[in-house]
Amino acid sequence: MKVAVIDLDLSKSQKDELLSKSRYGSWSIFNVKKYTSFGIAISVLYILKTIWNETGQALPVSTYDSKEGVFYSYPTILSREGVVSKVDFPLMNDLNYKEELKKSIKRIRENKSTI
């Protein structure tokens, strides 16, 4: 399950369309190419450059949350030593976002227990 942070000024149908595209966009690439190696490779390169240069830029990466006891993706600033901080954006204050994040963490925890 993914949680999208979307501009609050969009209509519900516009938000739903963007969320669908973010959830299923990679499948479109995979269905055409039958692999997504370049997308993954360029993402890893970008993450490594950001860490190496210690730019302080927030990255959409999965990190361990000791309070929740699971890994999940959240905008995070990384350094060569590891996690510097998780970053909250104003749009994340939306109650719906917080509820969706809680659902996502619950689903991750449930899936983890089946491994």
Secondary structure, DSSP 8 states (H G I E B T S, - for coil): -------TTS-HHHHHHHHHHHHHHHHHHHHHHS--HHHHHHHHHHHHHHHHTT---EEEEEEEETTTTEEEEEEEEEETTEEEEE---GGGGSHHHHHHHHHHHHHHHHHHHT-
